[in-house]
Amino acid sequence: MPALAETRPTTLSQSGIANLRSCARRYYNAQILRLERREVSESQRDGKGLHRALEAAAGRHLPEEQRQAAFQQVGIDLDAGRLRPLNAARIRAMIGGYFRQWGKLQTWAREYPLSGPIPGISELTFVGKVDRIIQTPGVFAILDYKTVERLSPTYLESLQRMLQGPLYAHYLEQEQGMEVTEVIYDLIVRPPSGMAPRNDKFYSDSAVPGSRQLKSGKNSGKWLLERKETMDEFEGRLHALYRDKPEEMILRPLVCITRENRAEALHELTLAAREVLWRLDTGNWGENRRECEGAFYPCPYRQLCYSRYNPVVVENEYTSRGEALDSEGIVE
């Protein structure tokens, strides 16, 4: 194994379990070496920015024109270089589509931290953070935001098997005596990755400012003018995407929480904790090469593993978790 600083974990989270299920080496890189790529991906920029925006405006009974100011107040200044203009436009379109699609829900708490003992395990504690806890007459529900590449039947089916909701419901009941009956997943589809400001070409029989005359081809003798779409025009196309196709871009499936799926989730949590402790004791962090490419994106540690932890790759491509740089070199 690599000669890098290792940290023995004392906690286990939903993301840690997901990493462990995917690939033990991925868990090792993320939770033991605590490494992550220096530059976050476009999808991560969109996801983080959207999450901040939703949290800033969630539960505030504001008219549409005031929502932009609402989520700027908590640090996501979309016009001051915190995000690339392209990401800012995508986030504004997603947040606009989200609020057009769904009404307001009564929020009991936002970004609520959870922790608690894992049954039969003394060395690890379960931790998590609930995006929102929704209160309706007599019952509570967990709301979880997710940005996705596309809404496929396979992904929607996988929500039924996620441990996150049942585990959060269990620990909320342990901490607050709160009975959570369902998980609300707010799924927001990101704009197509190839969607960007476009260049429009116009042909003219006479010269116009900025044009050039074509000397060959079927349009020879004509004048070509190229005009690049402005960011405002591009953002308008993005808003139209969410306005005209809301059923394809935003979905809110519900998953019921029962005593049975809570018990199953706790059992899976205990098994995952035991596996972590066994791998810590044995140093067995095998790779699952089938997960290197991923369903939509390659594993962020693919380059690290392929290089066999080459020091140059580690130094140039990775940093300690929590210190990855965003598009403008800002520590997240």
ZAGU-439584 format. One record per residue (C-alpha): x, y, z; residue in one letter; residue number from 1. Coordinates in nm, 4 decimals. Layout:
<atoms>
{atom {X,Y,Z},"a",NUM}
...
</atoms>
This chain:
<atoms>
{atom {0.0000,0.0000,0.0000},"m",1}
{atom {0.1118,0.3613,-0.0533},"p",2}
{atom {0.3304,0.5469,0.1969},"a",3}
{atom {0.0762,0.8245,0.2533},"l",4}
{atom {-0.0686,0.9582,0.5753},"a",5}
{atom {-0.3568,0.7383,0.6857},"e",6}
{atom {-0.6371,0.8406,0.9188},"t",7}
{atom {-0.8280,0.5738,1.1087},"r",8}
{atom {-1.1965,0.6643,1.0787},"p",9}
{atom {-1.4198,0.6970,1.3819},"t",10}
{atom {-1.7398,0.7623,1.1852},"t",11}
{atom {-1.9322,0.6040,0.8994},"l",12}
{atom {-2.1679,0.7959,0.6717},"s",13}
{atom {-2.4006,0.7201,0.3825},"q",14}
{atom {-2.1376,0.8401,0.1341},"s",15}
{atom {-1.8784,0.6168,0.3024},"g",16}
{atom {-2.1071,0.3163,0.2694},"i",17}
{atom {-2.1683,0.4012,-0.0976},"a",18}
{atom {-1.7926,0.4213,-0.1594},"n",19}
{atom {-1.7383,0.0902,0.0194},"l",20}
{atom {-2.0129,-0.0803,-0.1826},"r",21}
{atom {-1.8683,0.0553,-0.5042},"s",22}
{atom {-1.5007,-0.0239,-0.4411},"c",23}
{atom {-1.3023,-0.0828,-0.1240},"a",24}
{atom {-1.0068,0.1063,-0.2708},"r",25}
{atom {-1.2294,0.4061,-0.3344},"r",26}
{atom {-1.3319,0.4040,0.0316},"y",27}
{atom {-0.9647,0.3828,0.1284},"y",28}
{atom {-0.8710,0.6794,-0.0903},"n",29}
{atom {-1.1593,0.8953,0.0321},"a",30}
{atom {-1.1989,0.8003,0.3979},"q",31}
{atom {-0.8543,0.6728,0.5019},"i",32}
{atom {-0.6159,0.8795,0.2878},"l",33}
{atom {-0.8777,1.1579,0.2742},"r",34}
{atom {-0.7827,1.2589,-0.0795},"l",35}
{atom {-0.9928,1.4248,-0.3467},"e",36}
{atom {-0.9234,1.5776,-0.6835},"r",37}
{atom {-0.7974,1.9347,-0.6811},"r",38}
{atom {-1.0460,2.0498,-0.9452},"e",39}
{atom {-1.4095,1.9607,-0.9077},"v",40}
{atom {-1.6118,1.8485,-1.2085},"s",41}
{atom {-1.8782,2.0508,-1.3865},"e",42}
{atom {-2.1488,1.8339,-1.2310},"s",43}
{atom {-2.0043,1.8947,-0.8819},"q",44}
{atom {-1.9986,2.2697,-0.9411},"r",45}
{atom {-2.3615,2.2595,-1.0521},"d",46}
{atom {-2.4631,2.0351,-0.7625},"g",47}
{atom {-2.2898,2.2366,-0.4904},"k",48}
{atom {-2.4145,2.5680,-0.6244},"g",49}
{atom {-2.7716,2.4460,-0.6617},"l",50}
{atom {-2.7676,2.2951,-0.3130},"h",51}
{atom {-2.6614,2.6274,-0.1608},"r",52}
{atom {-2.9242,2.8144,-0.3564},"a",53}
{atom {-3.2032,2.5788,-0.2520},"l",54}
{atom {-3.1016,2.5931,0.1127},"e",55}
{atom {-3.0888,2.9721,0.1069},"a",56}
{atom {-3.4385,3.0068,-0.0336},"a",57}
{atom {-3.6002,2.6996,0.1270},"a",58}
{atom {-3.8822,2.7829,0.3624},"g",59}
{atom {-3.8760,3.1531,0.2827},"r",60}
{atom {-4.2079,3.2803,0.1565},"h",61}
{atom {-4.0635,3.5117,-0.1057},"l",62}
{atom {-4.1974,3.6264,-0.4402},"p",63}
{atom {-4.0097,3.5081,-0.7476},"e",64}
{atom {-3.8160,3.8311,-0.8003},"e",65}
{atom {-3.6679,3.8170,-0.4472},"q",66}
{atom {-3.5368,3.4606,-0.4596},"r",67}
{atom {-3.2165,3.5568,-0.6409},"q",68}
{atom {-3.1303,3.7938,-0.3548},"a",69}
{atom {-3.2246,3.5272,-0.1000},"a",70}
{atom {-2.9654,3.2757,-0.2045},"f",71}
{atom {-2.7017,3.5422,-0.2686},"q",72}
{atom {-2.7293,3.6428,0.0970},"q",73}
{atom {-2.5725,3.3188,0.2146},"v",74}
{atom {-2.2601,3.3383,0.0036},"g",75}
{atom {-2.3499,3.2204,-0.3460},"i",76}
{atom {-2.2884,3.5468,-0.5277},"d",77}
{atom {-2.3510,3.4389,-0.8836},"l",78}
{atom {-2.2289,3.7684,-1.0291},"d",79}
{atom {-1.9020,3.8187,-0.8408},"a",80}
{atom {-1.6770,3.5440,-0.9719},"g",81}
{atom {-1.7710,3.2744,-0.7220},"r",82}
{atom {-1.8787,3.0572,-1.0149},"l",83}
{atom {-1.8046,3.0428,-1.3821},"r",84}
{atom {-2.0707,3.2339,-1.5808},"p",85}
{atom {-2.1716,2.9069,-1.7485},"l",86}
{atom {-2.2281,2.7318,-1.4134},"n",87}
{atom {-2.4104,3.0338,-1.2729},"a",88}
{atom {-2.6475,3.0370,-1.5704},"a",89}
{atom {-2.7157,2.6642,-1.5336},"r",90}
{atom {-2.7837,2.6989,-1.1601},"i",91}
{atom {-3.0183,2.9950,-1.2058},"r",92}
{atom {-3.2149,2.7971,-1.4643},"a",93}
{atom {-3.2382,2.4916,-1.2370},"m",94}
{atom {-3.3451,2.6938,-0.9314},"i",95}
{atom {-3.6030,2.8812,-1.1406},"g",96}
{atom {-3.7469,2.5558,-1.2737},"g",97}
{atom {-3.7536,2.4049,-0.9266},"y",98}
{atom {-3.9621,2.6838,-0.7738},"f",99}
{atom {-4.1960,2.6977,-1.0709},"r",100}
{atom {-4.2600,2.3256,-1.0385},"q",101}
{atom {-4.3100,2.2909,-0.6635},"w",102}
{atom {-4.4905,2.4925,-0.4039},"g",103}
{atom {-4.3483,2.5603,-0.0607},"k",104}
{atom {-4.3306,2.3001,0.2142},"l",105}
{atom {-4.3293,2.3773,0.5850},"q",106}
{atom {-3.9693,2.3251,0.6954},"t",107}
{atom {-3.8941,2.2035,1.0477},"w",108}
{atom {-3.5144,2.2137,1.0042},"a",109}
{atom {-3.2501,2.2539,0.7341},"r",110}
{atom {-2.9026,2.0981,0.7151},"e",111}
{atom {-2.9790,1.9034,1.0328},"y",112}
{atom {-2.6750,1.7021,1.1587},"p",113}
{atom {-2.7264,1.3474,1.2838},"l",114}
{atom {-2.5090,1.1041,1.4754},"s",115}
{atom {-2.5630,0.7895,1.6727},"g",116}
{atom {-2.4233,0.4497,1.7684},"p",117}
{atom {-2.4118,0.1636,1.5208},"i",118}
{atom {-2.5764,-0.1534,1.6598},"p",119}
{atom {-2.3119,-0.3969,1.7805},"g",120}
{atom {-2.0201,-0.1666,1.6896},"i",121}
{atom {-1.8340,0.0452,1.9440},"s",122}
{atom {-1.5442,0.1722,1.7273},"e",123}
{atom {-1.7552,0.3614,1.4708},"l",124}
{atom {-2.0417,0.6120,1.4923},"t",125}
{atom {-2.2932,0.6818,1.2187},"f",126}
{atom {-2.3065,1.0458,1.1028},"v",127}
{atom {-2.5128,1.2294,0.8435},"g",128}
{atom {-2.6802,1.5566,0.7544},"k",129}
{atom {-3.0437,1.5922,0.6461},"v",130}
{atom {-3.1055,1.8485,0.3713},"d",131}
{atom {-3.4502,1.9372,0.5047},"r",132}
{atom {-3.7016,1.7972,0.7523},"i",133}
{atom {-4.0558,1.8684,0.6365},"i",134}
{atom {-4.3467,1.8931,0.8765},"q",135}
{atom {-4.7048,1.8266,0.7745},"t",136}
{atom {-4.9988,1.7802,1.0144},"p",137}
{atom {-4.8988,1.5014,1.2489},"g",138}
{atom {-4.6082,1.3594,1.0463},"v",139}
{atom {-4.2564,1.4397,0.9368},"f",140}
{atom {-4.0714,1.3663,0.6144},"a",141}
{atom {-3.7112,1.3920,0.4992},"i",142}
{atom {-3.6412,1.5912,0.1859},"l",143}
{atom {-3.3219,1.5209,-0.0081},"d",144}
{atom {-3.1975,1.7194,-0.3084},"y",145}
{atom {-3.0230,1.5371,-0.5883},"k",146}
{atom {-2.8960,1.6593,-0.9232},"t",147}
{atom {-2.8856,1.3851,-1.1835},"v",148}
{atom {-2.7647,1.3393,-1.5396},"e",149}
{atom {-3.0990,1.1944,-1.6486},"r",150}
{atom {-3.4092,1.0366,-1.4984},"l",151}
{atom {-3.3817,0.6700,-1.5879},"s",152}
{atom {-3.6118,0.3926,-1.4585},"p",153}
{atom {-3.3050,0.2182,-1.3137},"t",154}
{atom {-3.2102,0.5217,-1.1077},"y",155}
{atom {-3.5652,0.5777,-0.9846},"l",156}
{atom {-3.5829,0.2129,-0.8792},"e",157}
{atom {-3.2525,0.2476,-0.6928},"s",158}
{atom {-3.4074,0.5136,-0.4674},"l",159}
{atom {-3.6152,0.2389,-0.3077},"q",160}
{atom {-3.2961,0.0607,-0.2007},"r",161}
{atom {-3.1051,0.3609,-0.0670},"m",162}
{atom {-3.0056,0.3323,0.2978},"l",163}
{atom {-3.0000,0.7065,0.3529},"q",164}
{atom {-3.3703,0.7634,0.4201},"g",165}
{atom {-3.4347,0.4708,0.6574},"p",166}
{atom {-3.1136,0.5393,0.8491},"l",167}
{atom {-3.1886,0.9093,0.8870},"y",168}
{atom {-3.5418,0.8230,1.0006},"a",169}
{atom {-3.4045,0.5845,1.2648},"h",170}
{atom {-3.1592,0.8344,1.4106},"y",171}
{atom {-3.4124,1.1189,1.4037},"l",172}
{atom {-3.6444,0.9048,1.6109},"e",173}
{atom {-3.3603,0.8226,1.8509},"q",174}
{atom {-3.2600,1.1889,1.8911},"e",175}
{atom {-3.5908,1.3737,1.8646},"q",176}
{atom {-3.8611,1.1114,1.9169},"g",177}
{atom {-3.9732,1.2071,1.5666},"m",178}
{atom {-4.1556,0.9557,1.3497},"e",179}
{atom {-4.0530,1.0026,0.9857},"v",180}
{atom {-4.2918,0.8347,0.7439},"t",181}
{atom {-4.1384,0.9071,0.4038},"e",182}
{atom {-3.8435,1.0426,0.2092},"v",183}
{atom {-3.9080,1.3056,-0.0572},"i",184}
{atom {-3.6438,1.3056,-0.3296},"y",185}
{atom {-3.6292,1.6291,-0.5256},"d",186}
{atom {-3.4525,1.5205,-0.8440},"l",187}
{atom {-3.3305,1.7982,-1.0704},"i",188}
{atom {-3.1843,1.7043,-1.4067},"v",189}
{atom {-2.8789,1.9043,-1.5050},"r",190}
{atom {-2.8827,2.0685,-1.8484},"p",191}
{atom {-2.7168,1.8558,-2.1184},"p",192}
{atom {-2.3392,1.8688,-2.0736},"s",193}
{atom {-2.2896,1.9837,-2.4318},"g",194}
{atom {-2.5335,2.2728,-2.4003},"m",195}
{atom {-2.3346,2.5981,-2.4226},"a",196}
{atom {-2.3544,2.9402,-2.5889},"p",197}
{atom {-2.3651,2.8778,-2.9598},"r",198}
{atom {-2.2196,3.0514,-3.2621},"n",199}
{atom {-2.4750,3.1428,-3.5260},"d",200}
{atom {-2.3621,3.1916,-3.8861},"k",201}
{atom {-2.5311,3.4241,-4.1333},"f",202}
{atom {-2.4672,3.4525,-4.5059},"y",203}
{atom {-2.5104,3.7814,-4.6853},"s",204}
{atom {-2.4741,3.8975,-5.0464},"d",205}
{atom {-2.3047,4.2162,-4.9303},"s",206}
{atom {-2.0428,4.3045,-4.6724},"a",207}
{atom {-2.1557,4.3876,-4.3188},"v",208}
{atom {-1.9380,4.4888,-4.0212},"p",209}
{atom {-1.7457,4.1875,-3.8880},"g",210}
{atom {-1.8106,3.9648,-4.1919},"s",211}
{atom {-1.5608,3.7933,-4.4188},"r",212}
{atom {-1.5984,3.6942,-4.7842},"q",213}
{atom {-1.5885,3.3258,-4.8728},"l",214}
{atom {-1.3526,3.2341,-5.1558},"k",215}
{atom {-1.4559,2.8704,-5.2019},"s",216}
{atom {-1.7367,2.6253,-5.1418},"g",217}
{atom {-2.1009,2.6367,-5.2359},"k",218}
{atom {-2.1422,2.9781,-5.0732},"n",219}
{atom {-1.8367,3.1313,-5.2417},"s",220}
{atom {-1.8791,3.4981,-5.3161},"g",221}
{atom {-2.1074,3.5469,-5.0165},"k",222}
{atom {-2.0161,3.7185,-4.6905},"w",223}
{atom {-2.0149,3.5201,-4.3660},"l",224}
{atom {-2.0974,3.6785,-4.0326},"l",225}
{atom {-2.0570,3.4828,-3.7102},"e",226}
{atom {-2.2456,3.5916,-3.4033},"r",227}
{atom {-2.1895,3.4343,-3.0617},"k",228}
{atom {-2.4894,3.3919,-2.8348},"e",229}
{atom {-2.4724,3.6169,-2.5275},"t",230}
{atom {-2.4862,3.4683,-2.1785},"m",231}
{atom {-2.8287,3.6279,-2.1259},"d",232}
{atom {-2.9602,3.4618,-2.4427},"e",233}
{atom {-2.8045,3.1295,-2.3423},"f",234}
{atom {-2.9583,3.1522,-1.9964},"e",235}
{atom {-3.2930,3.2247,-2.1604},"g",236}
{atom {-3.2654,2.8952,-2.3514},"r",237}
{atom {-3.1858,2.7168,-2.0257},"l",238}
{atom {-3.4907,2.8641,-1.8522},"h",239}
{atom {-3.7073,2.7615,-2.1478},"a",240}
{atom {-3.5817,2.4040,-2.1102},"l",241}
{atom {-3.7154,2.3826,-1.7540},"y",242}
{atom {-4.0282,2.5848,-1.8303},"r",243}
{atom {-4.1345,2.3837,-2.1362},"d",244}
{atom {-4.0377,2.0331,-2.0171},"k",245}
{atom {-4.0837,2.0331,-1.6390},"p",246}
{atom {-4.1902,1.6677,-1.6282},"e",247}
{atom {-3.8596,1.5659,-1.7928},"e",248}
{atom {-3.6325,1.7917,-1.5892},"m",249}
{atom {-3.7731,1.7871,-1.2336},"i",250}
{atom {-3.9314,1.4994,-1.0436},"l",251}
{atom {-4.0377,1.4401,-0.6844},"r",252}
{atom {-4.0680,1.0660,-0.6076},"p",253}
{atom {-4.1641,0.9524,-0.2566},"l",254}
{atom {-4.0271,0.6525,-0.0695},"v",255}
{atom {-4.2200,0.5240,0.2323},"c",256}
{atom {-4.0303,0.4536,0.5539},"i",257}
{atom {-4.1398,0.1369,0.7344},"t",258}
{atom {-4.0138,-0.0523,1.0363},"r",259}
{atom {-3.9012,-0.3272,0.8005},"e",260}
{atom {-3.6826,-0.1154,0.5733},"n",261}
{atom {-3.5412,0.0649,0.8756},"r",262}
{atom {-3.4374,-0.2688,1.0257},"a",263}
{atom {-3.2849,-0.3770,0.6939},"e",264}
{atom {-3.0916,-0.0501,0.6659},"a",265}
{atom {-2.9540,-0.0870,1.0189},"l",266}
{atom {-2.8464,-0.4411,0.9379},"h",267}
{atom {-2.6657,-0.3178,0.6240},"e",268}
{atom {-2.5036,-0.0411,0.8286},"l",269}
{atom {-2.3713,-0.2929,1.0811},"t",270}
{atom {-2.2360,-0.5154,0.8029},"l",271}
{atom {-2.0627,-0.2172,0.6407},"a",272}
{atom {-1.9098,-0.1139,0.9732},"a",273}
{atom {-1.7800,-0.4661,1.0317},"r",274}
{atom {-1.6292,-0.4713,0.6837},"e",275}
{atom {-1.4533,-0.1389,0.7436},"v",276}
{atom {-1.3040,-0.2684,1.0702},"l",277}
{atom {-1.1947,-0.5940,0.9044},"w",278}
{atom {-1.0255,-0.4090,0.6186},"r",279}
{atom {-0.8567,-0.1725,0.8646},"l",280}
{atom {-0.7154,-0.4705,1.0532},"d",281}
{atom {-0.6086,-0.6680,0.7444},"t",282}
{atom {-0.5088,-0.3824,0.5131},"g",283}
{atom {-0.7159,-0.5452,0.2371},"n",284}
{atom {-0.8374,-0.2605,0.0124},"w",285}
{atom {-0.8901,-0.4423,-0.3162},"g",286}
{atom {-0.9908,-0.2622,-0.6360},"e",287}
{atom {-1.3143,-0.3161,-0.8240},"n",288}
{atom {-1.2006,-0.2398,-1.1789},"r",289}
{atom {-1.5572,-0.2513,-1.3104},"r",290}
{atom {-1.6248,0.0743,-1.1248},"e",291}
{atom {-1.3276,0.2629,-1.2714},"c",292}
{atom {-1.5273,0.4103,-1.5602},"e",293}
{atom {-1.8577,0.4487,-1.3754},"g",294}
{atom {-2.2085,0.4644,-1.5198},"a",295}
{atom {-2.1868,0.8351,-1.6095},"f",296}
{atom {-1.8457,0.9546,-1.4894},"y",297}
{atom {-1.5120,0.7824,-1.4249},"p",298}
{atom {-1.4083,0.7230,-1.0658},"c",299}
{atom {-1.2259,1.0338,-0.9365},"p",300}
{atom {-0.9473,0.8071,-0.8085},"y",301}
{atom {-0.8911,0.6213,-1.1349},"r",302}
{atom {-0.5768,0.8164,-1.2183},"q",303}
{atom {-0.4447,0.7689,-0.8644},"l",304}
{atom {-0.4886,0.3917,-0.8719},"c",305}
{atom {-0.3624,0.3469,-1.2271},"y",306}
{atom {-0.0442,0.5371,-1.1382},"s",307}
{atom {0.0059,0.3172,-0.8311},"r",308}
{atom {0.0073,0.6312,-0.6136},"y",309}
{atom {0.2838,0.7992,-0.8081},"n",310}
{atom {0.3984,1.0960,-0.5921},"p",311}
{atom {0.3826,1.3317,-0.8902},"v",312}
{atom {0.0194,1.2368,-0.9564},"v",313}
{atom {-0.0679,1.2666,-0.5872},"v",314}
{atom {0.0904,1.6123,-0.5583},"e",315}
{atom {-0.0466,1.7583,-0.8803},"n",316}
{atom {-0.3917,1.6036,-0.9041},"e",317}
{atom {-0.5086,1.5487,-0.5450},"y",318}
{atom {-0.5371,1.7310,-0.2175},"t",319}
{atom {-0.6755,1.6748,0.1306},"s",320}
{atom {-1.0527,1.6440,0.1471},"r",321}
{atom {-1.2268,1.9752,0.2054},"g",322}
{atom {-0.9573,2.1710,0.0227},"e",323}
{atom {-1.0506,2.1039,-0.3412},"a",324}
{atom {-1.0485,2.4145,-0.5573},"l",325}
{atom {-1.3486,2.5348,-0.7488},"d",326}
{atom {-1.3368,2.6852,-1.0969},"s",327}
{atom {-1.1962,3.0165,-0.9743},"e",328}
{atom {-0.9399,2.8698,-0.7325},"g",329}
{atom {-1.1621,2.9192,-0.4272},"i",330}
{atom {-1.1369,2.6658,-0.1477},"v",331}
{atom {-1.4638,2.4845,-0.0983},"e",332}
</atoms>
